[in-house]
Amino acid sequence: MVGQQDRKVTVGVQFDPKFEKKEDARYRNLKNWNYAIRYGLGTGSPLSPSFNFGLELAQNLQFIVSFYQHVVVQRRLFIAIVLVKNPLEDNEVVGITNYIDFGFELQTRIDDEKTSNDIHDSTFRVAASWQANKNILVKSSSSSPWWKMTMVTKNQDR
């Protein structure tokens, strides 16, 4: 069940009956419920800037905080009154559009029990990307608990 107000605030509740066999007990077990709230600004178009901030309680065990920022920078290059050409684009293209994305997620346990080994005490993930133009894209991400770092580049020729 999801509710949304003014395209800025979204609230959601999810019932996922993984625990308890009896019908009545499944609804009363808090581990079967997930709750989330998100606040975001932007049109949803990749051509305009936006950001999202979210809070989530999963199975009454994990608290998750996330943030995502999308920035669009359009530049027209002028030196004095002479228009400078982007060497990676066609002659009629006189500007450069950069897309910059940044996000992080913090996930932590909120219960005292150590019943499951598949959930770490806390994890932190960071990711960023930069698209310099339609041909060059650079992405990078890092996450704990072992701080694995990845980096991807893409160069598309015509």
Backbone as numpy.savetxt, mean C-alpha at the origin, in Angstrom:
# Nx Ny Nz CAx CAy CAz Cx Cy Cz
-18.93 -7.10 5.17 -19.78 -5.95 5.17 -18.88 -4.72 5.17
-19.12 -3.81 4.25 -18.29 -2.62 4.10 -19.18 -1.40 4.03
-18.80 -0.35 4.73 -19.49 0.93 4.65 -18.52 2.01 4.26
-19.00 2.98 3.47 -18.11 4.04 2.99 -18.83 5.37 3.11
-18.08 6.40 3.51 -18.65 7.73 3.65 -17.77 8.73 2.90
-18.35 9.47 1.98 -17.67 10.54 1.24 -16.41 10.07 0.51
-16.32 8.82 0.18 -15.16 8.26 -0.51 -13.85 8.50 0.24
-13.93 8.87 1.52 -12.72 9.12 2.31 -12.53 8.07 3.39
-13.61 7.69 4.06 -13.54 6.73 5.16 -14.27 5.45 4.76
-13.59 4.33 4.94 -14.19 3.02 4.66 -14.03 2.16 5.90
-15.11 1.50 6.30 -15.11 0.62 7.47 -15.58 -0.75 7.02
-14.91 -1.79 7.50 -15.29 -3.14 7.10 -15.25 -4.12 8.25
-16.15 -5.11 8.19 -16.20 -6.21 9.15 -16.29 -7.49 8.34
-15.48 -8.49 8.71 -15.48 -9.76 8.00 -15.65 -10.90 8.99
-16.56 -11.82 8.66 -16.75 -13.04 9.44 -16.12 -14.19 8.68
-15.14 -14.84 9.29 -14.41 -15.95 8.65 -14.38 -17.11 9.64
-15.35 -18.02 9.57 -15.51 -19.06 10.61 -14.47 -20.17 10.52
-13.28 -19.91 11.03 -12.22 -20.92 11.05 -12.18 -21.66 12.38
-12.71 -21.04 13.43 -12.62 -21.61 14.77 -14.02 -21.95 15.26
-14.12 -22.97 16.05 -15.36 -23.47 16.65 -16.20 -24.23 15.63
-16.77 -25.33 16.08 -17.60 -26.17 15.21 -19.09 -25.86 15.37
-19.52 -25.52 16.58 -20.94 -25.26 16.83 -21.33 -23.92 16.23
-22.54 -23.87 15.68 -23.03 -22.68 14.99 -23.04 -21.45 15.90
-23.61 -21.58 17.11 -23.70 -20.43 18.01 -22.33 -19.97 18.49
-21.44 -20.90 18.76 -20.12 -20.55 19.28 -19.26 -19.87 18.23
-19.50 -20.15 16.94 -18.69 -19.53 15.89 -18.86 -18.02 15.87
-20.08 -17.54 16.12 -20.32 -16.09 16.10 -19.77 -15.39 17.34
-19.65 -16.12 18.44 -19.16 -15.52 19.68 -17.64 -15.54 19.79
-16.98 -16.37 19.01 -15.52 -16.45 19.06 -14.93 -15.26 18.29
-14.20 -14.40 18.98 -13.66 -13.19 18.36 -12.60 -13.48 17.31
-12.01 -14.68 17.33 -11.01 -15.02 16.33 -11.62 -15.22 14.94
-12.92 -15.33 14.87 -13.60 -15.48 13.58 -13.94 -14.14 12.93
-13.62 -13.05 13.58 -13.99 -11.73 13.09 -12.75 -10.89 12.78
-12.82 -10.13 11.70 -11.78 -9.16 11.32 -12.44 -7.80 11.17
-11.76 -6.76 11.61 -12.27 -5.39 11.53 -11.23 -4.50 10.86
-11.69 -3.54 10.07 -10.75 -2.64 9.41 -11.39 -1.28 9.21
-10.56 -0.25 9.22 -10.98 1.11 8.88 -9.87 1.73 8.04
-10.29 2.48 7.01 -9.33 3.09 6.10 -9.75 4.53 5.85
-8.76 5.41 5.81 -8.99 6.80 5.43 -8.11 7.08 4.22
-8.70 7.63 3.19 -7.93 7.90 1.98 -8.41 9.13 1.25
-7.49 9.79 0.59 -7.79 10.95 -0.24 -7.25 10.72 -1.63
-7.95 11.22 -2.62 -7.52 11.07 -4.01 -8.68 10.55 -4.85
-8.51 10.64 -6.15 -9.59 10.24 -7.05 -9.56 8.76 -7.38
-8.49 8.08 -7.09 -8.35 6.69 -7.49 -7.68 6.53 -8.83
-7.48 7.62 -9.54 -6.80 7.58 -10.83 -5.29 7.57 -10.61
-4.55 6.77 -11.38 -3.09 6.80 -11.23 -2.46 8.10 -11.70
-3.24 8.96 -12.35 -2.71 10.24 -12.83 -2.84 11.36 -11.82
-3.41 11.07 -10.65 -3.53 12.10 -9.62 -2.98 11.57 -8.30
-2.48 12.47 -7.43 -1.91 12.03 -6.16 -2.97 11.46 -5.22
-2.56 10.57 -4.33 -3.47 9.99 -3.36 -2.68 9.44 -2.18
-3.41 9.20 -1.08 -2.81 8.48 0.04 -3.89 7.70 0.76
-3.49 6.63 1.43 -4.38 5.78 2.21 -3.72 5.46 3.54
-4.53 5.46 4.59 -4.07 5.07 5.92 -5.07 4.06 6.46
-4.59 2.91 6.93 -5.50 1.87 7.39 -5.12 1.28 8.72
-6.15 0.85 9.46 -5.99 0.12 10.72 -6.81 -1.15 10.61
-6.25 -2.27 11.07 -6.96 -3.54 10.96 -6.70 -4.38 12.20
-7.75 -5.05 12.66 -7.65 -6.03 13.73 -8.03 -7.38 13.13
-7.08 -8.30 13.05 -7.31 -9.59 12.40 -7.35 -10.70 13.44
-8.43 -11.45 13.47 -8.63 -12.61 14.33 -8.39 -12.30 15.80
-8.58 -11.07 16.20 -8.37 -10.64 17.57 -6.95 -10.97 18.06
-6.03 -11.17 17.11 -4.64 -11.53 17.43 -3.64 -10.51 16.92
-3.91 -9.91 15.79 -2.94 -9.04 15.13 -3.53 -7.65 14.90
-2.70 -6.65 15.14 -3.05 -5.27 14.84 -2.15 -4.82 13.70
-2.75 -4.28 12.63 -2.01 -3.92 11.42 -2.25 -2.45 11.11
-1.16 -1.71 10.92 -1.22 -0.30 10.53 -0.53 -0.20 9.17
-1.18 0.47 8.21 -0.58 0.60 6.88 -0.78 2.01 6.34
0.16 2.42 5.49 0.12 3.74 4.87 0.64 3.60 3.45
-0.02 4.29 2.52 0.40 4.27 1.11 0.26 5.67 0.54
1.29 6.17 -0.13 1.30 7.51 -0.73 1.65 7.38 -2.21
0.85 8.00 -3.07 1.10 8.03 -4.52 1.24 9.49 -4.93
2.37 9.84 -5.52 2.64 11.22 -5.91 2.88 11.26 -7.41
2.29 12.24 -8.06 2.49 12.46 -9.49 3.15 13.81 -9.65
4.30 13.82 -10.33 5.03 15.06 -10.56 5.14 15.24 -12.07
4.50 16.28 -12.57 4.59 16.58 -14.00 5.46 17.81 -14.16
6.49 17.66 -14.96 7.44 18.75 -15.14 7.50 19.17 -16.59
7.48 20.43 -16.80 7.79 21.00 -18.11 9.14 21.66 -17.95
10.02 21.36 -18.84 11.40 21.82 -18.71 11.62 23.08 -19.53
11.90 24.17 -18.86 12.18 25.44 -19.53 13.52 25.98 -19.02
14.34 26.42 -19.90 15.54 27.16 -19.54 15.46 28.46 -20.33
15.40 29.57 -19.59 15.12 30.89 -20.17 13.76 30.78 -20.87
13.69 30.99 -22.15 12.43 30.86 -22.88 12.52 29.69 -23.85
13.60 28.97 -23.83 13.80 27.84 -24.73 13.29 26.57 -24.05
12.47 25.81 -24.74 11.94 24.57 -24.21 12.98 23.46 -24.33
13.24 22.78 -23.23 14.22 21.69 -23.22 13.48 20.39 -23.51
14.03 19.58 -24.40 13.40 18.34 -24.81 13.87 17.19 -23.92
12.94 16.30 -23.60 13.27 15.07 -22.89 13.90 14.11 -23.90
15.16 13.71 -23.73 15.84 12.89 -24.73 15.27 11.48 -24.85
14.50 11.01 -23.88 13.95 9.66 -23.94 12.56 9.61 -24.57
12.02 10.74 -24.99 10.67 10.79 -25.54 10.68 11.26 -26.99
9.51 11.16 -27.64 9.35 11.66 -29.00 9.45 13.18 -29.01
9.58 13.76 -30.21 9.77 15.21 -30.33 8.58 16.01 -29.81
7.35 15.50 -29.96 6.19 16.28 -29.52 5.99 16.26 -28.01
6.69 15.41 -27.29 6.58 15.34 -25.84 7.55 16.36 -25.24
7.00 17.32 -24.49 7.84 18.39 -23.97 7.96 18.35 -22.44
7.35 17.40 -21.79 7.43 17.32 -20.34 7.75 15.92 -19.88
7.96 15.79 -18.60 8.25 14.50 -17.98 7.26 14.31 -16.84
6.66 13.13 -16.76 5.78 12.79 -15.65 6.45 11.69 -14.83
6.64 11.96 -13.54 7.21 10.98 -12.63 6.12 10.49 -11.69
6.11 9.19 -11.43 5.18 8.59 -10.47 6.02 8.03 -9.33
5.71 8.45 -8.12 6.46 8.02 -6.94 5.46 7.39 -5.97
5.73 6.17 -5.54 4.88 5.46 -4.59 5.71 5.08 -3.38
5.10 5.19 -2.21 5.75 4.81 -0.96 4.71 4.20 -0.04
5.06 3.12 0.62 4.13 2.51 1.55 4.85 1.76 2.65
4.15 1.59 3.77 4.69 0.76 4.84 3.54 0.04 5.53
3.90 -1.06 6.20 2.94 -1.83 6.98 3.62 -2.32 8.24
2.98 -2.09 9.37 3.45 -2.59 10.66 2.40 -3.56 11.17
2.84 -4.77 11.48 1.93 -5.81 11.94 2.46 -6.34 13.25
1.62 -6.37 14.29 2.09 -6.83 15.60 1.02 -7.66 16.28
1.47 -8.59 17.12 0.55 -9.42 17.90 0.04 -8.60 19.08
-1.22 -8.83 19.44 -1.77 -8.13 20.60 -2.22 -9.10 21.68
-2.11 -10.40 21.42 -2.46 -11.37 22.45 -1.21 -11.80 23.21
-1.40 -12.39 24.38 -0.28 -12.84 25.19 0.11 -14.28 24.91
-0.78 -15.02 24.28 -0.52 -16.44 24.03 0.47 -16.63 22.90
1.24 -17.69 22.98 2.16 -18.07 21.90 1.69 -19.40 21.32
0.43 -19.46 20.91 -0.14 -20.72 20.44 0.23 -21.05 19.02
0.56 -20.08 18.22 0.84 -20.32 16.81 2.23 -19.82 16.46
3.00 -20.65 15.80 4.35 -20.25 15.40 4.37 -19.55 14.06
3.25 -19.54 13.34 3.26 -18.92 12.01 3.04 -17.42 12.06
2.78 -16.85 13.23 2.60 -15.41 13.37 3.76 -14.87 14.20
4.54 -13.98 13.62 5.67 -13.38 14.34 5.14 -12.34 15.32
5.98 -11.98 16.30 5.58 -10.96 17.26 5.27 -9.64 16.56
6.13 -9.23 15.65 5.84 -8.03 14.86 6.68 -8.05 13.59
6.13 -7.49 12.55 6.84 -7.36 11.28 6.64 -5.95 10.76
7.62 -5.49 10.00 7.57 -4.16 9.42 8.00 -4.28 7.96
7.20 -3.73 7.06 7.50 -3.78 5.63 7.48 -2.36 5.07
8.43 -2.10 4.18 8.52 -0.81 3.50 8.70 -1.09 2.02
8.02 -0.31 1.19 8.18 -0.45 -0.26 8.11 0.93 -0.91
8.84 1.08 -2.00 8.83 2.34 -2.75 9.05 2.03 -4.22
8.51 2.90 -5.07 8.76 2.77 -6.50 8.84 4.16 -7.11
9.57 4.25 -8.20 9.73 5.50 -8.93 9.69 5.18 -10.40
8.73 5.77 -11.09 8.64 5.63 -12.54 9.08 6.95 -13.14
10.29 6.96 -13.68 10.87 8.19 -14.21 10.17 8.63 -15.49
9.79 7.70 -16.32 9.01 7.97 -17.53 8.39 6.64 -17.95
7.85 6.57 -19.16 7.17 5.33 -19.55 8.14 4.18 -19.78
9.42 4.43 -19.83 10.41 3.39 -20.11 11.18 2.91 -18.89
11.25 3.69 -17.84 12.10 3.35 -16.69 11.26 3.27 -15.42
11.35 2.13 -14.73 10.64 1.90 -13.48 11.60 1.24 -12.50
11.69 1.78 -11.27 12.55 1.22 -10.22 11.67 0.95 -9.01
11.76 -0.28 -8.47 11.00 -0.66 -7.29 11.95 -1.22 -6.25
11.62 -1.01 -4.98 12.43 -1.55 -3.91 11.52 -1.86 -2.72
11.83 -2.92 -2.00 11.07 -3.25 -0.80 11.98 -3.90 0.22
11.58 -3.80 1.47 12.34 -4.38 2.56 11.36 -4.81 3.63
11.66 -5.92 4.30 10.75 -6.37 5.35 11.54 -7.04 6.47
10.96 -7.02 7.66 11.54 -7.72 8.80 10.81 -9.05 8.93
11.15 -10.00 9.72 12.14 -9.92 10.77 13.57 -10.12 10.30
13.80 -10.54 9.08 15.16 -10.76 8.62 15.64 -9.66 7.70
14.88 -8.65 7.50 15.22 -7.51 6.67 15.73 -7.93 5.29
14.85 -8.61 4.60 15.14 -9.01 3.23 14.92 -7.81 2.33
15.90 -7.47 1.55 15.80 -6.31 0.66 15.72 -6.81 -0.78
14.80 -6.24 -1.53 14.69 -6.56 -2.95 14.67 -5.28 -3.75
15.16 -5.35 -4.96 15.14 -4.19 -5.85 14.92 -4.69 -7.27
14.01 -4.04 -7.97 13.65 -4.43 -9.33 13.74 -3.20 -10.21
14.30 -3.36 -11.39 14.30 -2.27 -12.37 13.72 -2.79 -13.66
13.09 -1.91 -14.39 12.51 -2.27 -15.68 12.87 -1.17 -16.66
13.39 -1.56 -17.79 13.69 -0.62 -18.86 13.07 -1.17 -20.13
12.08 -0.46 -20.64 11.36 -0.92 -21.82 11.81 -0.11 -23.02
12.35 -0.79 -24.00 12.75 -0.12 -25.24 11.60 -0.13 -26.22
11.66 0.78 -27.15 10.58 0.89 -28.14 10.66 -0.17 -29.17
